[in-house]
C-alpha cells in the first residue's frame, strides 16, 4: 500500500512540485522578459493610437479602440505584476531552489516561497493575456502604412486653415499690434549680423498669422525672400529646392543649374550662391524638430548685411538649440485675444458674406457664447467663423451649432483638437503620461510643480538618469512640456525656477478625452463623466458616491480627491478652494477606499475634509505618495509604519502634532512635508536616509538630535532653530556632511545675544537660498564662495556695512534681504558690484543715514524696498544710475525722504509704492520659520 502511495506521488505530485520549483527558480528571468515585453507593448500601443485616431470609418475606429483597450489592460497587468515581484523580493528572503532535491525539501521550499510562486503564475497568465490581445488586434486589423503627420496636414480643413493663415490680409488681423511692432523692429533695425527671430506659442494662438503678416510687410525691403512651410515631417532636399525657386523669383533671376537633379550638398551650395552679398529674409513656418537648423544653417550665409530669418514653432527648445550657433530673438505669443478682440475677429469671418456687415442683434448672445468657447485662440475662432459663414443667419440654426460644439463627429469644429493632437503624438511615451496627469486636476487649476513632480515619480513615469535624482529628471520633463507650449508657467521664482503651472482649457479638454479613451483616469461622482465599469487606471473622486465600491479595483493605481472647483493663488502662495464647499469624506468611505484599492501608488486627499484615517491604511504596501494636506486630520494611524514603499508624506495644514514611533521605519521616504510639528522625535530620524525634505527642526535642544539629522545626506532643505549656542559647532559639522543642500535656514532663539562663529567648511555647491538669524562674529568667508546662491537673508547679524563688499561679485545673487543686520551709518555700493542683483530689501538698519550707489553698481536692480530706516533723510546718491529700477517700496520711512524720492522716481519712470507697517511679530514669524 505504501509502495502504491509513493508511486502515485512520483507520478502526480512530484512533477507538479518540480514544476513549481522550476517556476520559482526561473522567476528573475521571466520578470526580465516581461519587462522587455512591456516596453515593446508600450511602443506598439503608442504607434497604434495614432492609426486608430486617423481611421475615418467611425464603426471601424470604435472596434479598433476596443481592441486597443485590451492591449492597454495587458500593459497595466504587466506593470502590476512587475511591481509585485519587486516588493516580494524586498520582503521575502531568497532561498536556493537547488537545495530542494527531495520531495519533503521541495514542499518546505515552496512553503517559504509561496508569494513568488503566485507571481510566477501571474506572469504566465498575463503573458497569455498580452499575446491574445496583440494577436487579436493584428488579426482583425492588419497593419497598413499610416499617413505621416505632414501628409495628414495636407488634407481637408487643416490645410485650408493653414493656407488661410499664410494668406491673411492685414485688415483681418486682430490683437497683434504689439507683437507686430516688436517683430517689425527686429526685422528692419538692430544688429548688422544675421538674426534668427522665433515666434513661439501653442497651436492656434496666431504664430503663422503674425509672422506672415510682418514678413509680407517688410519682404520688399530685402534683396530676396522666401516663405517655406516646414511641418513635422520634412524633406531637406525638397525644402531647399522650394527655397531656390522662391529666391530666384524674388530676385528675378533663373536658377543656375537644374536643381531637380541636385543632391543635398549641391542644393546648399546653390542657395549660398544665390544669397551671396544679398540682404535676405526667409520665413520657416511650423518648425518641429531642432535638427532642422543643422540641416539648413550652412546654406543661410551671414554677410553681415542685416539678413533675417523668421521661424514659427510650438517648441521653445528649437530656439534654445539655435542659440548655440546664431544670434536669436524670441517672441512668445502667450496672451490669447481678449473677448472684444475675439468677437471682432469672429464677426469678420462669420459674417463676411452677409449684407449687414456685422453681427445681427438676434445672433449676438449666441455668438458671444461661441466666442467664449474658443478661449481667445485665433485659429479656433477662424475655424468656427468659417463654418457659420456658410449657414443662414438663423438663430435656431446657430444655437444648434453652439450646442454641438463639443461633438466628436463634427470634423469642422474638431480642428483645434486635431492640432493639439499633433503636439500630443509628438511626445515621447513617458511625457505623454506626464501630460495626461494634468487631467487629475480641475480645469484652470494652478498646480505646484513640486507636487506634480513627486506624483510623476510615484507613478513611475520618470526614467532614471545617471548622476541625477528622479525629481531632477522630472523637473526636466516638466520643462520639456513647457517648451512645447503644452503646459504654461503660472508663477516662477526670481531665478526662473517653475513654482506653479497650468494647462490651457483647450489642452485640458484634449487631455480629458484622451485620458478617458485610454483608461488613464476616470471620475466618480460627476453625472456627465461617471465611471462605474470598464478599464480605469486612476480614479478622481469629486463627490461622495456609492459607486466607489463598484469600480473595477484590481487595476486602480491612484486615487485623488477633487471637488471639481477651480483654485486660486493667494498673496501668501497658499492654494485655497473657491467658495465655502469642501468634500467631507466619511470614515466609512475612506475605509472602503483603503479596503478595495490595495494596489494604490498615489493617494491624494488634499483639500478634502478628513476627520480620521482607519488603521487599514497599512494594507497599501505599494503606496508611494500620500497627502493629507489641508484635510484637518488630527491623528496619523500607527499603521503608517507599514507603508514601506512610501516616498512622499504631506501633512501640511493639518492638526497632526504627534508622529507615531513606527513612522521612523519608512526608509524609502524622500519627502516628509509638514509645518512645525512639535512631537517629532528627532533621535529616531537618522535611519530615514532617503529623506530630501523634512519639517523645520524647531528648537534643537540636544547634540544627539543634530547628530541624527546629520545622517540625512540627501537633504535638500534644512531649517533649524537653535536654543543653545553650544550646539552650533555640532550643527556646522552636520551641515558639512550635507552636500545636496539647496536651502539652509539657521536661527537662534531671540533672547540669545552671544556672537557666533559659523564655521562651515563644506563648499555647499548646490545652495540656492541662505537665511541666517544670529549675531555673527563677521560675515563668514564661505558665503561669497557660494556660486549658485540666489537669495541671501541676514537678520540681527550685527555686521559692519563694509563687510557686504565681499558679496559684490557673487555670480548668481539676485535677492539680498537685510533685517537689523548692519550697524554702520553709510552703505556704499561700489562700481561694478552686485551686477545680477534684482531685489534689495533694507529693513530696520537703525544707524543708516546715507546710501551711495556708484555708476555701474546694481546694474540689474528692479525692486528696492526701504523699511524703518528712520535716520535716512536723503535719497540714495546715484539712484538715478539704476536704469532698470521699476519699483521703490517704502514702509515706515521719514516724511522728508518720501518727498524727495517721488520726483526722482517719476523722472526715471519708476513706481513708488507706500505700504503700511505690519505687526513685527507677524513679519518675524513669516521670515524666521
Buried (B, 14 or more C-beta within 10 A) or exposed (E): EEEEEEEEEEEEBBEEBEEBBEBBBBBEEBBEEBBEBBEEBBEBBBEBBBBBBBBEEEEEBEBBBEBBBBBBBBBBBBBBBBBBBEBBBEEEEEBEBEEBEEBEBBBBBBEEBEBBBEBBEBBEEBBEBBEEBBEBBEEEBEEEEBEEBBEBBEEEBBEEBBEBBBEBEEEBBBBBEEBBEBBBEBBBEBEEEBBBBBBBBBBBBBBBBBBBBBBBBBBEEBBBBBBBBBBBEBEBBEBBBBBBEBBBEBBEEEBEBEBEEBEBEBBBBBBEBBBEEBBBBBBBBBBBBBEBBEBBBEBBBBBEBBBBBBBBBBBBBBBBBBEEEBBBBBBBBEEBBEEEBBBBBBBBBBBEEBEEEEBEEEBEEBBBBBBEBBBBBBBBBBBBBBBBBEEEBEEEBBBEBBEEBEEEEEEBBBBBBBBBBBBBBBBEBBBBBBBBBBBBBBBBBBBBBBBBBBBBBBBBBBEEEEEEBBBEBBBEBBBBBBBBBBBBBBBEBEBEEBBBBBBBBBBBBBBBBBBBBBBBBBBBBBEEEBBBEEBBBBBBBBBBBEBBEEBEBEBBBBBBBBBBBEBEBEEEEEBEBEEEEBBEBEEEBBBBBBEBBBBBBBBBBBBBBBBEBBEBBBBBBBBBBBBBBBBBBBBBBBBBBBBBBBBBBBBBBBEBBBBBEBBBBBEBBBBBBBBBBEEBEBEBBBBBBBBBBBBBBBBBEBBEBBBBBBBBEBBBBBBBBBBBBEBBBBBBBBBBBBBBBBBBBBBBEEEBEEEBEBBBEBEBEBBBBBBBBBBBBBBBEBBBEBEBBBBBBBBBBBBEBBBBBBBBEBEEBBBBBBBBBBBBEEBBBBEEBBBBBBBBBBBBBEEBBBBEBBEBBBBBBBBBBBBBBBEBBEBBEBBBBBEEBBBBBBBBBBEEBEEBBBEBBEEBEBEBEEEEEEEEEEBBEEBBB
